[in-house]
Amino acid sequence: MNKHSILFKISIFFLVAFVMMTILFDVMYNYEFTSAKEKLRSHYHHVAMSIMRWKFADGTKEQLLKDLAEQNIEIIDDKEFYKSLLKEKRVDRVQCARGHFDLYEKDNYRYIISPKNTGSLLLRDNKTEFIDIYYVWILYGLFVLVLFALYISIAVSIYPLKNLQLKIKRFGEGEMNIDFTSKKKDEIADVSNEFDLTVKKIQNMVNARAIFLRNITHELKTPITKGKLSLEFIENSKTKEILNNVFTRLDLLICEFLRIENVTSCNCSINKKEYHIADIIDNAVDLLFLEKNSIKHNVKSEKFFVDFDLMSIVFKNLIDNGLKYSYDANVSIYIEGQQLYFCSNGEKMSHDLEYYIQPFTKHNMSMSSDSFGLGLYIVNYIIEKHGFSFSYKYEKGKNIFILSFFND
């Protein structure tokens, strides 16, 4: 159990309460037992004094029998029973000036044996009252049951928090169709219901954005398609080739934009398979319409588990970023162990990497007016989705972005 959890703290509280209550009832039981025992000793002390008066104060046998009868005490003349009683465990002893009186219990009676100087009399208490204070433990048992019932009740009330936490985690991972509603009347149910309302609002906004994007991309694709069709009626020329490349580039950008939107809206699933790193580099080069082998790298047959399309976007953005902000428009890639390095010659970034992985931030506004500052933000987002890490360093005039990955 997490030592910082609410249930753990409540458990500690009830455990301390249980221990303290046990100690309290134990003290109460001992006090009640001692009080009852002292009361019995006082009673039998009077019996002892009656015998002492008879034996040492010239009392008569008739007076002794009368005093004993008033105290419901009877003298027993049974030597065999006397001998058997001595074998029993003594339950108590009453001290007197001229000796002590031993108390025994047998067959629902309490017996008293007087000291030898009084004749070792055997007396029976015909109105024996045993010490009965077990009501203390009955009361203790009731308190324990109430305490345990309260603990279970609180634990059951808190349990929905765990369920709510798991649902929130699933929601954070992109699962949108989750029901947070609760029919209970406690504060946790209120939080769940309010969260459910918030989730529904978010779902409505996400759906509205998806509809908007579908509409706007449809409107963009329509003129592109018309433009491509119009090119078929134009004679082959350098202009036609340039326009065809432009329309193709626009079409790919729209598809990539939709892919990126799908990633950042948490609607995508990472379909990780084993791919050659070199193949992903080649695909990224194709997306940028660069010449084959234009990006130098030392990658050979190395593989890793990734989503091919998403990781291609990562490589494309890192290569494109290096080309835009380098002195010589050259980017090199090399692999060492489980780290992939994207290097380019250029000025050191003026802020830490954490600044640039936020949306709509750029390295240098004057160097790239056609950038929206989403490149590194998207790169970091996809890398985190894969469970990899992303870092940056500047060394010997080179900007170096490092992708650290771990094979499954």
LINFEN-V387614 format. One record per residue. SS is DSSP state (alpha for helix, beta for strand, coil for the rest). OMEGA is omega in whole degrees, 0 to 359 (none if undefined). BURIAL is # if it has 16 or more other C-alpha atoms within 10 Angstrom, else .. Layout:
BEGIN
ss omega burial
SS OMEGA BURIAL
SS OMEGA BURIAL
END
This chain:
BEGIN
ss omega burial
coil 179 .
coil 184 .
coil 178 .
coil 183 .
coil 179 .
alpha 181 .
alpha 179 #
alpha 180 .
alpha 177 .
alpha 178 .
alpha 177 .
alpha 180 .
alpha 181 .
alpha 177 #
alpha 177 .
alpha 178 .
alpha 179 .
alpha 180 #
alpha 180 .
alpha 179 .
alpha 178 #
alpha 178 #
alpha 181 .
alpha 181 .
alpha 176 .
alpha 176 .
alpha 179 .
alpha 180 .
alpha 180 #
alpha 179 .
alpha 180 .
alpha 180 #
alpha 179 #
alpha 180 .
alpha 179 .
alpha 181 #
alpha 178 .
alpha 178 .
alpha 178 .
alpha 179 #
alpha 177 #
alpha 179 .
alpha 182 .
alpha 174 #
alpha 176 #
alpha 177 .
alpha 180 #
alpha 180 #
alpha 178 .
alpha 180 #
alpha 179 #
alpha 178 #
alpha 179 .
alpha 187 #
alpha 189 #
alpha 180 .
coil 177 .
coil 175 .
coil 180 .
coil 179 .
alpha 180 .
alpha 180 .
alpha 179 .
alpha 181 #
alpha 179 #
alpha 180 .
alpha 180 #
alpha 180 #
alpha 179 .
alpha 180 .
coil 179 #
coil 179 .
beta 181 #
beta 177 #
beta 182 #
coil 178 .
coil 182 .
coil 185 .
alpha 180 .
alpha 178 .
alpha 178 .
alpha 180 #
alpha 180 .
alpha 181 .
alpha 179 #
alpha 179 .
coil 179 .
coil 178 .
coil 179 .
coil 182 .
coil 181 .
beta 179 .
beta 179 .
beta 181 #
beta 177 .
beta 186 .
coil 184 .
coil 178 .
beta 180 .
beta 181 #
beta 181 #
beta 181 #
beta 178 #
beta 177 #
beta 180 #
beta 177 .
coil 175 .
coil 176 .
beta 173 .
beta 183 #
beta 180 #
beta 175 #
beta 182 #
coil 179 #
coil 184 #
alpha 182 .
alpha 175 .
alpha 177 #
coil 180 .
coil 182 .
coil 174 #
beta 182 #
beta 180 #
beta 176 #
beta 183 #
coil 177 .
coil 184 .
coil 175 .
coil 180 .
coil 179 .
coil 183 .
coil 179 .
coil 180 .
coil 176 .
alpha 178 .
alpha 181 #
alpha 174 .
alpha 177 .
alpha 177 .
alpha 179 #
alpha 178 .
alpha 178 .
alpha 178 .
alpha 179 #
alpha 179 .
alpha 180 .
alpha 180 #
alpha 179 .
alpha 178 .
alpha 180 .
alpha 180 #
alpha 180 .
alpha 180 .
alpha 180 .
alpha 179 #
alpha 180 .
alpha 182 .
alpha 185 .
alpha 178 .
alpha 177 .
alpha 179 #
alpha 178 .
alpha 178 .
alpha 178 #
alpha 180 .
alpha 178 .
alpha 179 #
alpha 177 #
alpha 178 .
alpha 179 .
alpha 178 .
alpha 179 .
coil 173 .
coil 179 #
coil 188 .
coil 186 #
coil 180 .
coil 180 .
coil 181 .
coil 186 #
coil 178 #
coil 181 #
coil 180 .
coil 185 .
coil 183 .
coil 184 .
alpha 180 .
alpha 177 #
alpha 178 #
alpha 178 .
alpha 181 #
alpha 181 #
alpha 178 #
alpha 178 .
alpha 178 #
alpha 178 #
alpha 179 .
alpha 179 .
alpha 180 #
alpha 177 #
alpha 179 .
alpha 179 .
alpha 179 .
alpha 180 .
alpha 179 .
alpha 179 .
alpha 179 .
alpha 179 .
alpha 180 .
alpha 179 #
alpha 179 .
alpha 181 .
alpha 178 .
alpha 181 .
alpha 184 .
alpha 178 .
alpha 176 .
alpha 180 .
alpha 179 .
alpha 182 .
alpha 182 #
alpha 179 .
alpha 178 .
alpha 179 #
alpha 178 .
alpha 180 .
alpha 179 .
alpha 178 #
alpha 180 .
alpha 181 .
alpha 181 #
coil 180 .
coil 180 .
coil 180 .
coil 180 .
coil 180 .
coil 178 .
alpha 179 .
alpha 179 .
alpha 180 #
alpha 180 .
alpha 180 .
alpha 179 .
alpha 177 #
alpha 179 .
alpha 180 .
alpha 178 #
alpha 179 .
alpha 179 .
alpha 180 .
alpha 179 #
alpha 179 .
alpha 178 .
alpha 179 #
alpha 179 .
alpha 178 #
alpha 177 .
alpha 179 #
alpha 180 .
alpha 179 #
alpha 179 #
alpha 179 .
alpha 186 #
alpha 177 #
coil 177 .
coil 180 .
coil 184 .
coil 173 #
coil 181 .
coil 180 .
coil 187 .
coil 173 .
beta 181 .
beta 179 .
beta 172 #
beta 179 #
alpha 180 #
alpha 179 #
alpha 180 #
alpha 176 #
alpha 179 #
alpha 180 #
alpha 178 #
alpha 177 #
alpha 178 #
alpha 180 .
alpha 180 #
coil 181 #
coil 176 .
coil 178 .
coil 176 .
coil 179 .
coil 178 .
coil 178 .
coil 180 .
beta 177 .
beta 178 #
coil 181 .
coil 180 #
coil 183 .
coil 182 .
coil 180 .
beta 169 .
beta 184 #
beta 182 #
beta 167 #
coil 188 #
alpha 184 #
alpha 182 .
alpha 180 #
alpha 174 #
alpha 177 #
alpha 178 #
alpha 181 #
alpha 181 #
alpha 182 #
alpha 179 #
alpha 177 #
alpha 180 #
alpha 178 #
alpha 179 #
alpha 179 #
alpha 183 #
alpha 190 #
alpha 178 #
coil 178 #
coil 190 .
coil 179 .
coil 177 .
coil 177 #
coil 176 #
beta 180 #
beta 174 #
beta 184 .
beta 174 #
beta 181 .
coil 180 .
coil 178 .
beta 180 .
beta 185 #
beta 174 #
beta 188 #
beta 175 #
beta 178 #
beta 180 #
coil 179 #
coil 177 .
coil 178 #
coil 185 #
coil 178 .
coil 174 .
coil 182 .
alpha 182 .
alpha 179 .
alpha 187 .
alpha 178 #
coil 170 #
coil 182 #
coil 175 .
coil 172 .
coil 184 #
coil 177 #
coil 182 #
coil 186 .
coil 185 .
coil 185 .
coil 184 .
coil 182 .
coil 182 .
coil 180 .
coil 177 .
coil 178 .
coil 181 #
coil 188 #
alpha 183 #
alpha 176 #
alpha 180 #
alpha 178 #
alpha 182 #
alpha 181 #
alpha 181 #
alpha 180 #
alpha 177 #
alpha 177 .
alpha 180 #
alpha 183 #
coil 178 .
coil 177 .
beta 186 .
beta 182 #
beta 183 .
beta 171 #
beta 178 .
beta 187 #
beta 177 .
coil 178 .
coil 182 .
beta 168 #
beta 184 #
beta 174 #
beta 188 #
beta 175 #
beta 179 #
beta 182 #
coil 182 #
coil 181 .
coil 178 .
coil none .
END
